[in-house]
Amino acid sequence: MMLVLSVVLASCSGCSNTKQQEENINVTEEQQIETLVLENTISSDREYMFLNYGGDYRWFESSLKVTEFLDEDCQGNISEVTNIFQVVTEVGSGYDTHVIMITHTLDTSWVDVYNSFWLEDWPLNDEEIALTFEDAFNRIQEADCPKPHSKCCVLRCEVGPNPTNAQYIFGNRRAQLYVDAVTGDVSENDPVFPDANFNGPLGEWP
């Protein structure tokens, strides 16, 4: 997965990751752009999920990569986004679970389907997300704290002992900044694990 992905804060640790399908979506030269808009990809991908899988899907994460390291001259331009969904379908007398990862780069998009399941996140379908990525990026730029040496961010609602709003999490396994997607509060510590001596189970961020 990207960070999951490179940008991934891959939450799907411990599951079977048998890839079942890959669908490439070509983008014409005229459509090539210099930055992606996270909210546009989420909207289009949720429409894709509804049209192809119906309304009973779970949106678990949106992971992205910016073009420069956060602790350097970073402008917040997005070069890659992966939106992660899960569906459960009835098969005979049982059920089958698939993780659908829709990835966008500056010049193309594609869909990967895995016979697997997603862990460590609450669904984002009905979560309030008041801040855009640009809002969250500006919050960490204004915050008086060190920026992680990373190009990665993930929007997720982490499962843990202290339930919180969805968070934009910037950084890697060494250092993170958390931006509350509702209040805009910035923290260097994982609000889901406030009493832990580590910043929570962040998966496979590089």
C-alpha positions in Angstrom: 0.0 0.0 0.0 1.2 3.7 -0.6 2.8 5.0 2.7 0.2 2.7 3.2 1.2 3.9 0.6 4.4 5.7 0.6 1.8 7.6 2.4 0.8 4.9 4.4 0.1 5.0 7.5 -1.0 1.6 6.5 -3.6 0.4 8.8 -4.1 -2.9 7.1 -1.3 -4.7 8.9 -2.1 -8.3 9.6 -4.6 -8.9 6.8 -4.4 -10.9 3.7 -3.6 -8.7 0.8 -4.5 -10.7 -2.3 -4.9 -8.2 -5.1 -7.8 -9.1 -7.2 -8.2 -6.3 -9.7 -6.4 -3.3 -11.1 -8.1 -0.7 -13.2 -6.2 2.1 -14.9 -8.0 5.4 -15.6 -6.1 7.4 -18.2 -5.9 11.1 -18.1 -5.3 13.1 -21.2 -2.5 15.6 -21.6 -4.9 18.5 -21.4 -6.1 17.2 -18.0 -2.6 17.1 -16.4 -2.3 19.5 -13.5 0.3 20.7 -11.1 -1.5 19.9 -7.8 -4.3 17.6 -6.8 -7.2 18.8 -4.6 -7.9 16.2 -1.8 -11.5 17.1 -1.4 -12.2 16.7 -5.2 -10.6 13.2 -5.2 -12.7 12.2 -2.2 -15.9 13.4 -3.8 -15.2 11.7 -7.1 -14.1 8.5 -5.5 -17.1 8.3 -3.2 -19.3 8.7 -6.3 -17.3 5.9 -8.0 -17.9 3.7 -4.9 -21.6 4.4 -4.9 -22.0 3.7 -8.6 -20.0 0.5 -8.6 -20.7 -0.9 -5.1 -23.8 0.8 -3.8 -24.2 3.0 -0.8 -23.1 0.4 1.9 -19.3 1.1 1.7 -16.9 2.4 4.3 -14.5 5.2 3.7 -11.6 4.7 6.1 -8.6 6.9 5.0 -7.3 9.4 2.6 -3.5 9.4 2.3 -1.5 11.9 0.3 2.0 13.0 -0.6 3.1 16.6 -1.1 5.9 17.6 -3.5 8.4 19.0 -0.9 9.4 17.9 2.6 7.3 19.6 5.3 10.3 21.0 7.1 11.7 22.6 4.0 10.2 25.2 1.6 6.9 23.2 1.3 4.0 24.9 -0.6 1.5 22.1 0.2 1.1 21.0 -3.4 -0.3 17.5 -3.6 1.3 15.0 -6.0 -0.5 11.8 -5.0 -3.7 10.8 -3.2 -5.0 7.4 -2.2 -8.5 7.1 -0.9 -9.3 3.8 0.9 -12.6 2.1 1.1 -14.1 -1.3 2.2 -17.1 -3.2 1.1 -18.7 -6.4 2.3 -20.6 -8.5 -0.2 -22.7 -11.6 0.4 -21.3 -14.7 -1.3 -23.5 -17.8 -1.1 -24.1 -18.5 2.6 -21.2 -16.2 3.7 -19.6 -12.8 3.1 -16.6 -11.5 1.3 -14.7 -8.4 2.2 -12.7 -6.2 -0.2 -10.5 -3.1 0.3 -10.7 -0.7 -2.6 -7.8 1.7 -3.0 -8.2 4.5 -5.5 -5.0 6.3 -6.3 -4.5 9.6 -8.1 -1.3 11.1 -9.4 -0.8 14.3 -11.4 -1.2 12.5 -14.7 -3.3 9.3 -14.1 -5.6 7.4 -11.7 -6.2 3.7 -11.0 -8.1 1.4 -8.8 -6.7 -1.6 -6.8 -9.0 -4.2 -5.2 -7.7 -6.5 -2.4 -9.4 -9.5 -0.9 -8.8 -8.2 2.6 -10.1 -6.0 5.4 -9.1 -2.7 7.0 -8.1 -2.3 10.7 -7.4 0.5 13.2 -9.7 3.2 11.7 -13.3 4.3 12.3 -15.3 4.9 9.1 -15.2 8.5 7.9 -18.5 8.4 6.0 -20.5 10.4 8.6 -17.6 12.1 10.4 -17.6 15.9 10.5 -14.6 17.3 8.6 -14.7 21.1 8.8 -11.1 21.7 7.7 -9.9 21.2 4.1 -6.4 19.8 3.6 -5.3 23.4 2.8 -6.7 24.6 6.1 -4.9 21.8 8.0 -1.6 22.5 6.1 -1.8 26.2 7.0 -2.4 25.3 10.7 0.9 23.3 10.9 2.7 26.1 9.0 1.5 28.6 11.6 2.2 26.3 14.6 5.2 27.0 16.7 6.6 23.5 16.6 9.1 21.5 14.5 7.8 20.1 11.2 8.4 16.4 10.4 10.9 15.6 7.7 8.2 14.0 5.6 6.1 14.5 2.5 3.1 12.5 3.9 -0.3 13.2 5.4 -3.2 11.0 6.2 -6.8 11.9 7.1 -8.2 9.2 9.4 -10.2 8.6 12.6 -8.0 6.3 14.6 -9.4 3.6 16.9 -8.1 3.9 20.4 -8.8 4.5 24.1 -9.6 8.2 23.7 -12.1 8.8 20.8 -11.5 12.0 18.9 -12.5 13.8 15.8 -11.0 12.8 12.5 -7.4 14.0 12.3 -5.0 15.2 9.6 -1.7 13.5 10.6 1.4 14.9 9.0 4.7 13.1 9.3 6.3 9.6 9.5 7.0 7.0 12.2 9.6 9.3 13.8 7.5 12.5 14.2 4.0 13.6 13.6 1.8 16.6 13.8 -1.9 16.1 14.4 -4.6 18.6 13.2 -8.1 18.2 14.5 -10.3 18.2 11.3 -13.1 20.0 13.2 -11.4 22.4 15.7 -8.1 22.9 13.9 -6.2 22.3 17.1 -2.5 21.2 16.4 -0.7 18.7 18.6 2.6 16.9 18.5 1.1 14.0 20.4 -1.5 11.5 19.3 -4.8 12.6 21.0 -6.2 9.1 20.7 -3.3 7.8 22.9 -2.7 10.8 25.2 -1.1 8.7 28.1 1.2 6.6 25.9 4.9 7.1 25.5 4.6 6.7 21.8 2.4 8.3 19.1 0.1 5.4 18.5 0.0 2.6 15.9 0.8 4.5 12.7 1.3 1.6 10.3 3.9 1.7 7.7 4.8 5.4 7.1 8.2 5.9 5.6 
